Amino acid sequence: MSYAISLPNSFSPGWFSEPTQTTSDCSRISETATRDERDRLAATETFGQVRHALYQLYQDCSQPGWDGYGAFPVSADTLELAIRVLNSLSPDFPKPSFGAEPDGQLTMEWYRSPHRVLSVSISPLGVLYYAVTIGAEQNYGHMPFLGQFPDTLREWIRKVNRA
């Protein structure tokens, strides 16, 4: 059994970075502002909501047996690495949904349909385990997280999100 979470309306943990813009800030953008400026501000707000969802997931799954079946807890190290992975994406990049796995790993998923999905599991040891399906193409494996989001995974996210 795994656990997934949707974006919350608001969340304010003390040490977690808040988005720099708010909905009211976005709505006050001048009529003369470019579309790119408006999109950048909206993306920053959404990115902050994604970080909050990740933290909420950690809180919900940080105790042993959080799933009712003996799951390992998600550790603070795993949360920290997941935040670093998330922060390595630009704010305007497609946002993942999150899940927790019984082995204590966190999962980021980009899902468009059963035939267009990328799942990346984040281990506390700095390893990204991935599985992708794009049409008939399927691939899986693992790679270390070295501070930058891997180009291969970035390209698969783009393919998953194409119309």
C-alpha positions in Angstrom: 0.0 0.0 0.0 1.3 3.5 -0.8 0.1 6.9 0.2 -0.5 9.9 -2.1 -1.4 13.4 -1.4 -2.9 16.3 -3.3 -2.0 19.9 -2.9 -3.3 21.6 0.2 -4.9 25.0 0.3 -2.4 26.4 2.8 0.4 25.2 5.0 3.0 27.1 6.9 5.8 25.1 8.6 8.4 27.4 10.2 11.6 26.2 8.5 10.0 25.5 5.1 10.5 28.2 2.5 7.3 30.1 1.6 6.5 31.1 -2.0 7.5 34.6 -2.7 4.2 35.5 -4.4 0.7 35.1 -3.2 -2.5 34.7 -5.2 -3.3 38.4 -4.4 0.1 39.4 -5.7 -0.6 37.5 -8.9 -4.0 39.1 -9.3 -2.5 42.6 -8.9 -0.1 42.3 -11.8 -0.4 45.3 -14.0 -2.3 45.1 -17.2 1.0 46.0 -18.9 2.9 43.1 -17.5 3.8 40.5 -20.1 2.3 37.1 -20.2 5.7 35.5 -19.3 5.8 37.6 -16.1 2.3 36.5 -15.1 3.1 32.9 -15.9 6.4 33.1 -13.9 4.6 34.5 -10.8 1.8 31.9 -11.0 4.4 29.1 -11.4 6.3 30.3 -8.3 3.1 30.1 -6.2 2.3 26.7 -7.5 5.8 25.5 -6.8 5.5 26.6 -3.2 2.2 24.7 -2.9 4.0 21.6 -4.2 6.7 21.9 -1.6 4.0 22.2 1.1 2.3 19.1 -0.2 5.6 17.2 0.1 6.1 18.4 3.7 2.5 17.4 4.6 3.1 14.0 3.1 6.3 13.6 5.2 4.3 14.5 8.4 1.6 12.0 7.6 4.1 9.2 6.9 7.0 9.8 9.3 5.9 7.2 11.9 6.5 3.4 11.7 3.4 1.6 10.3 1.9 4.8 8.9 0.0 2.6 6.3 -1.5 0.3 8.9 0.7 -2.6 7.5 4.1 -2.0 9.0 5.5 0.5 6.6 8.9 2.0 7.3 8.7 5.7 8.2 9.7 8.4 5.7 12.9 9.9 7.2 13.9 13.6 7.4 16.8 12.7 5.2 14.5 11.4 2.5 12.4 14.6 2.8 15.5 16.8 2.6 16.7 15.0 -0.5 13.2 15.2 -2.1 13.2 18.9 -1.5 16.6 19.2 -3.2 15.4 17.2 -6.1 12.2 19.3 -6.4 14.3 22.5 -6.1 16.5 21.3 -8.9 13.6 21.7 -11.3 12.7 25.2 -12.5 9.5 26.6 -11.0 7.7 26.6 -14.4 8.4 22.9 -15.0 5.4 20.5 -14.8 4.7 19.7 -11.1 4.6 16.1 -9.9 2.2 14.5 -7.5 3.8 12.8 -4.5 3.4 9.5 -2.7 5.1 7.6 0.1 6.1 3.9 -0.3 6.1 1.2 2.4 10.0 1.1 2.2 10.1 4.7 3.4 10.9 6.3 0.1 9.1 9.2 -1.4 7.8 9.1 -5.0 7.3 11.9 -7.5 5.0 11.1 -10.3 4.2 12.8 -13.6 1.0 11.2 -14.9 -1.0 12.0 -18.0 -2.5 8.6 -18.7 -1.8 4.9 -18.1 0.4 5.1 -21.2 2.2 8.3 -20.3 3.6 8.2 -16.8 7.0 8.7 -15.1 7.5 7.6 -11.5 10.7 8.6 -9.6 11.3 7.1 -6.1 13.7 9.0 -3.9 15.9 7.0 -1.4 17.6 8.6 1.6 20.9 7.4 0.2 20.7 9.8 -2.8 19.5 7.3 -5.4 16.6 8.0 -7.8 14.8 4.9 -8.9 12.6 5.5 -12.0 10.1 3.8 -14.2 8.6 5.4 -17.3 5.9 4.4 -19.8 5.4 6.5 -22.9 3.2 4.7 -25.4 5.0 1.4 -26.1 8.3 2.6 -24.7 9.1 1.4 -21.2 12.2 2.0 -19.2 13.3 1.7 -15.6 16.5 1.9 -13.6 18.3 4.1 -11.1 20.8 6.9 -11.0 22.4 9.0 -8.3 21.1 12.5 -7.5 24.2 14.8 -7.9 22.5 18.1 -7.2 20.9 18.6 -10.6 17.8 16.9 -12.0 19.0 14.3 -14.5 18.5 15.4 -18.1 17.2 12.0 -19.1 14.4 12.3 -16.5 13.7 15.9 -17.5 13.2 14.8 -21.1 10.9 12.0 -20.1 8.8 14.5 -18.1 8.5 16.6 -21.3 7.4 13.6 -23.3 4.9 12.5 -20.6 3.3 16.0 -20.7 3.1 16.4 -24.4 -0.4 16.6 -25.8 
